[in-house]
Amino acid sequence: MIFEIRQALRTVGSRPSFALICIATLGLGIGISTAVFTVVNGVLLQPLRFPHPDRMISLNTENKGRPAFPRLTGGDFVDLRDTNQVFDAVSMYWGGEVGVQLEGHAEFTGIWWVNPEFFSILGQPRPASFDKTGAVVSAGFASRNFGDSARAVGRTLRVEDELYTITRVMPGPAYPAKAEIWLPAPRTPENLNRTAYNYRALALLRPGITVESAQANLDTIASRLAAAHADSNAAKRFIALPLRDQLVGQVRSTLDLLLGAVLLVLLIACANVSNLLLARSTVRAKEISIRAALGATRARLITQLILESIVLAVGGALAGVALAWWGTRVLIHFAPANLPRVDDIHLDPAVLGFALGLSALSALLFGVLPALQASRVEFSSRGVFRGGSHLLRNSLVVSEIALSFVLAMGAGLFFRSFLALNATDLGFKADNLLVMYAHAPASGLDQHLGVNRTLTDDLLPKLSAIPGVDSASAVMGLPTGAYGSNGFYKVVDHAPSAKPLQSVWALTSPNYFAAMRVPLLRGRDFTTRDGFDSGGVAIISEAMARQAFPNNEDPLGRRIICGLDKWTAQPMTIVGIVGDVRQTSPGQPPDPALYMPLAQHPFRANEVQVIMRTAGPPTTFVPAARAVAQQVNPQMAIRFTTLDSMVADSISAPRFRTLLASVFAGLALLLAMAGVYGVMSYVVTQRTAELGLRMALGAGAGNVVRLVLGRAAALAAAGLVIGALLSAATSRLTESMLFGLKPSDPSTWAMVFASVSVIALIAAAGPAWRAARIDPMIALREE
């Protein structure tokens, strides 16, 4: 075997240009496949880096007719925690990017309020004094602000004007993602309303308890609560979802689809190399026939040819791993900002094993058929070897075209879907809007009222006075933003609805709708008269008007109640109706929306998004806005973005799919183009004498060109038909990812059919042109 391996190395090395083409083609297929698998492995396959990852459960709520979401109400959390029989520990938690005041500066960072049981669920010891004013910080936060972990312990920080002492630095992975500070939450939630979904919950299964058993126990609790609280829990169910599934649920389908796409690219690459080997087998005809004449058995010839394929596959694997290392970083760079478990994405033994397996598989895919075909040695009376098969070569090219068509169809659908997303009417104008996230520390009613007065009487007027700023307003619940809330509401003196009424909740200052260019359809906007001591008022969207008043009743003057805080437990009078907006992203339809004045809900008014409509590029106004904010309140944590970029981030997942699908489809079409070119070049070479004779007998150059292009068109037609059938069969895989069109969209099909056909004919144009320039006398003399 050593001799055979050396012979394979010498044979491959004797044609370096041929070997490099094969290795580069395989390296491309193996590299991008391995890069995508690296992401899939880190995000979907690897266990969470906690001591008991399979026992960690996210508790979700499902209301009949609506998808489950990862939140609980305060009242439901207490019942689940105290009456379950399947969890060792249950903790609520809430938070996000919040302002923290440190020595000399304030900044936004990931802050989460948690119960002490939270650390037990993560497999960490309970920190000392955490149930009082203790704080736990991440190692990264400690290093960034205090130099190292040892120096951080004992230092203080201030959040919501409460002073905390750092008692511990959290080692290991953070949860939730990007969390840097964990603060103590009260054991009993502040808001026990069963229609306000303010809390997330994490639980640890008892050893030996399955997720199915936990779900059965939650269903029992849900049934009991439905009977006890029919007004809020009649259609409510609680879902036990493994934490890993919770984290990766939104990206699983996208990553699975991309992995399938790159494997198709790998198949096309293998088909291309197979065609190259078949072409070379013709050149090596005499060599193989001599070996056979000297006694080499067909098995010996096949073994030698497969070893040469393995040498090429190993070279492709080495090139592929190098490409995968670079490609993984490119994927992470272009991936959506909310891609979970980014820290777990890296080349590891599992990924290298995947690359090795791909190499072995590719060696079989591209090496076996050419080896079998080339080893069929036949001799004519002139000693000419006749190996290789036109049928096999044509079949490989047809397969390449078919697979390329599938990828091109997916890319075309994603591209047109993304264009539709970008063209969607959002209900507001995102251009020229600077957004300042602002968090001012406050504790107690008086401080919150003071922050609210500073916001409306000082900060907003000064921001509006900046040259080039047309208007400024504040909101808690900006579309596509980080803050927001939702829940159930009721119409006072109205017959109960068949199913609970639910809406998005937002708090705004006066002039918010004008700044956002959201049309005020009826009634009035909030004014400075809608203060803390005045009667509660609200503005609703068109969708909420249709939902709450389906019989064309006039909503103005009617009263509603919701569970945002204790102030909304009192009836609020509807004073206006505004247009619908898409709150989550352009791909989601407008939800019913309930707007309330910031001034009437002070405990939500110290952490807001301030929007400034500008006369020029918004980012150029950041220095002036920062100076104003620091002058008004030096302890206010602020950060800036634009509403345009927030909207763009909300569709980062479809943009990521579109980008990668387009890249993969482009590579596939290039490989298919190379395959068509190779086959037609081979046909022209094999039929040189025939074409020369045709021209000698009077055939013109145009006839020869039509003959070659006709052959290419026949191959392309076969590939298109098979590709169309495959695309139709797999269309349901992409249907849920499309916006504004169906997988059967005729325009996309026509575009892809035309594109693939033109590419195939362009690839055949070179060999056709060469065939038209054949000198009949030279061709006949060579024959």
URZIJO-V524682 format. One record per backbone hydrogen bond with DSSP energy under -1.0 kcal/mol. NH is the residue of the N-H (numbers start at 0). CO is the residue of the C=O. If there is no record, write none. Layout:
nh=<NH:NH>
co=<CO:CO>
//
This chain:
nh=<4:5:6:7:8:9:10:11:12:13:14:18:19:20:21:22:23:24:25:26:27:28:29:30:31:32:33:34:35:36:37:38:39:40:41:42:43:44:45:49:54:56:57:58:59:60:61:63:65:68:70:71:76:77:78:79:80:81:82:83:87:90:92:93:95:97:99:100:101:106:108:110:111:112:113:114:117:118:120:121:123:129:131:133:134:135:136:137:141:142:143:144:145:146:152:153:154:156:157:158:161:163:164:165:166:167:169:178:179:180:181:182:184:197:198:199:201:202:203:204:205:208:213:214:215:216:217:218:219:220:221:222:223:224:225:226:227:228:231:232:235:236:238:240:242:245:246:247:248:250:251:254:255:256:257:258:259:260:261:262:263:264:265:266:267:268:269:270:271:272:273:274:275:276:277:278:279:280:282:283:284:287:288:289:290:291:292:293:294:295:300:301:302:303:304:305:306:307:308:309:310:311:312:313:314:315:316:317:318:319:320:321:322:323:324:325:326:327:329:330:331:332:333:334:338:343:344:351:352:353:354:355:356:357:358:359:360:361:362:363:364:365:366:367:370:371:372:373:374:375:376:382:392:393:394:395:396:397:398:399:400:401:402:403:404:405:406:407:408:409:410:411:412:413:414:415:416:417:418:419:420:421:422:423:428:433:434:435:436:437:438:439:447:448:449:450:451:452:453:454:455:456:457:458:459:461:462:463:464:465:468:469:470:472:474:475:479:480:484:486:487:488:489:491:502:503:504:505:506:507:508:511:514:515:517:520:521:523:529:530:533:537:538:539:540:541:544:545:546:547:548:556:557:559:560:561:569:571:572:573:574:576:577:578:581:587:593:594:595:597:600:603:604:607:608:609:610:611:612:613:614:619:620:621:624:625:626:627:628:629:630:631:632:635:636:638:640:642:645:646:647:648:649:651:654:655:656:657:658:659:660:661:662:663:664:665:666:667:668:669:670:671:672:673:674:675:676:677:678:679:680:681:682:683:684:685:686:687:690:691:692:693:694:695:696:697:698:703:704:705:706:707:708:709:710:711:712:713:714:715:716:717:718:719:720:721:722:723:724:725:726:727:728:729:732:733:734:736:737:744:748:749:750:751:752:753:754:755:756:757:758:759:760:761:762:763:767:768:769:770:771:773:778:779:780:781:782>
co=<0:1:2:3:4:5:6:7:8:9:11:14:15:16:17:18:19:20:21:22:23:24:25:26:27:28:29:30:31:32:33:34:35:36:37:38:39:39:40:47:51:202:240:200:238:68:236:234:62:60:68:198:72:73:74:75:76:77:78:79:203:201:199:112:110:108:106:157:104:99:97:95:180:93:182:91:114:115:116:117:118:126:128:128:164:181:167:179:137:138:139:140:141:142:148:165:151:163:100:161:158:156:132:154:134:134:136:175:109:109:135:111:113:195:71:92:90:56:88:54:85:205:209:210:211:212:213:214:215:216:217:218:219:220:221:222:223:224:228:228:232:61:59:57:55:241:242:243:244:247:247:250:251:252:253:254:255:256:257:258:259:260:261:262:263:264:265:266:267:268:269:270:271:272:273:274:275:276:278:279:281:283:284:285:286:287:288:289:291:290:296:297:298:299:300:301:302:303:304:305:306:307:308:309:310:311:312:313:314:315:316:317:318:319:320:321:322:323:325:326:327:328:329:330:335:340:341:347:348:349:350:351:352:353:354:355:356:357:358:359:360:361:362:363:366:367:368:369:370:372:374:379:388:389:390:391:392:393:394:395:396:397:398:399:400:401:402:403:404:405:406:407:408:409:410:411:412:413:414:415:416:417:418:420:515:611:640:609:638:607:636:605:443:444:445:446:447:448:449:450:451:452:453:453:454:457:458:459:460:462:465:612:612:610:608:506:582:477:504:502:194:500:560:558:486:591:484:593:475:595:473:508:510:511:512:576:576:574:526:528:530:572:594:575:592:577:540:541:542:543:544:573:554:571:489:567:566:559:535:557:537:521:539:518:425:584:503:538:505:507:597:600:601:437:474:435:472:433:470:431:467:616:617:618:620:621:622:623:624:625:626:627:628:632:438:436:434:432:641:642:643:644:645:648:650:651:652:653:654:655:656:657:658:659:660:661:662:663:664:665:666:667:668:669:670:671:672:673:674:675:676:677:678:679:680:681:682:684:686:687:688:689:690:691:692:694:693:699:700:701:702:703:704:705:706:707:708:709:710:711:712:713:714:715:716:717:718:719:720:721:722:723:724:725:729:730:730:733:734:741:744:745:746:747:748:749:750:751:752:753:754:755:756:757:758:759:763:764:765:766:767:770:774:775:776:777:778>
//
